[in-house]
Amino acid sequence: MKHYDLIFDIDGTLWDSCEAVCESWRLSLRKRYGCFGSPDLSQVRSIMGMTPDEIAEKLFSRFGSHAREVFDALSEDECAYLREHGAALYPAVEETLRQLASSRRLFLVSNCQAGYIDAFLTASGLGELFSDSLCAGVSGKGKSENIRTLREKHTITQAIYIGDTRADESAARETDCRFIHAAYGFGEADAADAVARSFAELPALVRELEREDTAHA
């Protein structure tokens, strides 16, 4: 039977960092800029999965030409905050990832800023389970390009991308990955190969896709 390597999104797939990010930005805007009006929780949720440039334009345009500079400063503080305080892993993430890692390679690809993946791995204590990772903040490239880079680097011949948004689905299609929609996350999908209503469902869904593709090979 075919066995797929698994590539994961982070926000809306492995954890929900919105409340922690909201608090970090509130503290940083007050400390760095003396601002007492920071994005609320719904606004933070609305930008999960966006690139740094998209977030700066949507939430920090009031800073004009300095919007990206402000966002970068808040992002640096955010990574430090998350590394120390962590965020809310979805139920069954740790035990399910350990189960999956026992027979498959695991990777991370996210549109996050540099330092965010390290903060996630440190706070969650799950770093040992992942073979490699790449994000927009490090490569300067989008999700599909980063998936391709990891596939080439690690000779990933068959892969499933697990994410929660249509952008994740598009990245999977553009890179010839199967796609499992994390329906418990922040976004929607149009035609996922499988739908996870909870993280604990992933092993069974992965095995089912592997059986299907083996049967059709």
N, C-alpha and C positions, 0 to 999 in steps of 0.2 A: 504493500500500500504506500502511496505517496505520503511524504511528510513535508509540511510547509514550515519555513521559518516565519516568525511572527513579528510584525513591526507595529508598534503602538504609538498613537497620539497620547498626550498627557492630560491636558485640561478637558474635563468632560468625559474622559475615558478611564483614567487611573485615579484621579482625585478631583475634588471641587475646591479650588483655591480662592474662590471669589470673595468670601468674607475676610480671609487673611490679606488678600491683595487690597481690598477696600480699606482695611485698617492701616496697612502699611502706607498707602498713598496719602491717607488722611494725616498721618504723623509726619510724613516727608514734606508735604506741601506746607504744613504749618512750620516745620523746623527750617526748611531751606528758603521758603519764599514768603512766609508770614501769611499764607492763604488759609482761610477757614472754610472755604467752599470746595469740597472735593467730590469726585464722582461717587454717586450712591451705588448701592449693591446691584440694582437693576442695570445701571449703565456699565458696571464692571462685567456683569454677565453677558451683556450684549457684544462685547469685544473679544470674548474668548475664541481663540483660533485665528484672529487677525494678525497681520504682520505688524511690526513696530511702526512703520510709516502710516499704516491705516489707523492704528490706535491713536497716534499723535494727532492726526488730522481730525478724527472723530471726537476725541475727548479733551484735547488740549489746544484747540485752535485759538482760544482766547489769549494765548501767549504769542500769537502771531508767528513771526519767523523763528521764534525760539521754541515752538511747540515740540519739535523732536528733541531738542536739547533738554527741555524739562522732562519729557517722558524718559529719556535715557537716564537722567539723574534719579528719577523715581524708580526706574527698573533696577538700578544698582542697589538702591536701598531695599527694594522688594525682595531681591534674591537673598540679601543678608537676613531680612526678616523671616522669610520662609525657611531658610536654612536653620534658624534658631527655633522658630515656633511651629513650623510645619503647616499642614492644611489637612482637610478631611479626605482621607482615602475612601473610595467607595467600598461598601461591604464586600468581604471575601477577596479583596485584591491580593493581599499577601499570600494567602494559602493557595489561591488559584494560580498566581504567577509561579510559585514554587513547583506546583504540579506541572505546569506547562514547560518550565525550564528544565525539567528532568529528562525531556526527550526532544526538545526543540530549541533552536537559538532564538533569543529575544532581542529586539532592537527598539530604539526610540527615535521618532522623527516628529518634530514640533516646529511651529512658527514662532516659538518664544525667543526671548532675548538671550544673549550670551550669559552664562551663569545660572540660568533657570533650571536646566536639567540637572546640574550639579547640586543645586539646592534641593530639588525633588529627591534625588538619590540619597543625599545626606539625611534629609528629614525623615524619609520613609524607611531608610535602612535596607533598601532593596537593590543597591548598586551591584552586588555580586551576581545578580540574576541576568543582567543585560550584557550582551557581547559588545555593543557599541551604540552610539547615539550621534545625532546631528540636528542642528536647529538653524533657523534663519539668521539668528543673531551672530552665529559663528561663521556660517558659509556665505551670508549675503544672498542666498538663493531661496526660492520657494520650496514648498513641500515636495512636489513631484521631482524636482532636481535633486533634492536631498535624498529621497528614496532611491533614485537611480544611482547616486554616488555610493550609498551603502551597499546596494545590490552588486555593483561592480567591485567594490573594495573587498567584500566578503564572499564573492561568488555565490550569491543567493539566487538559485535557479527558480525556486517556487516560493511565493510569499503571500501572506495574507496581511492586509493593513486593517487595523482596528481603530476606528475613530467615530466621532459623534456628529459630524456635519457634512453637508453636501460638498464642501471644499475638500474634506477628507476623501469622500467618495470619488470625486473627480481626480484627485491625486492618485488614488489606487488605480483607476481606469487608465490614466495616462502612463502608468508604469507597469502595466500588465500584472497587477496584483489582484487577487480576490479581495473582497471587501466585506467586513462584518461591521454593521452599524451598532454602535453603543447607544441604544435608544433611551437609556436612562440619563444621558448627558444633556447637552445644551441645544442640540440641533436636530435637523431632519435629514433623511436620505430619500432618494428617489427609487432606486432599484438595487438595493444591497443584495449580496449573495446569501446573507444570513443576518438575522436580527437578534441581538442580545438584549433582553429586558433586564438582566442583571449580570454582573461580572462573572458570577459563579457558573453561568451557562456556557462560557466560552469553550472549555475543553470539549464538551459534547458537540458544539457547533463546528469547531475546528475538525474534529474527527469525521463528522458528516460530510464536510466539504472535501476532505481527503478521500473518503470512500467514493464520493460522486466522481471526482476527477480520475481516480484510479479505474473506475468502471468504464469511463468514457475514453480512456487513453488508447 
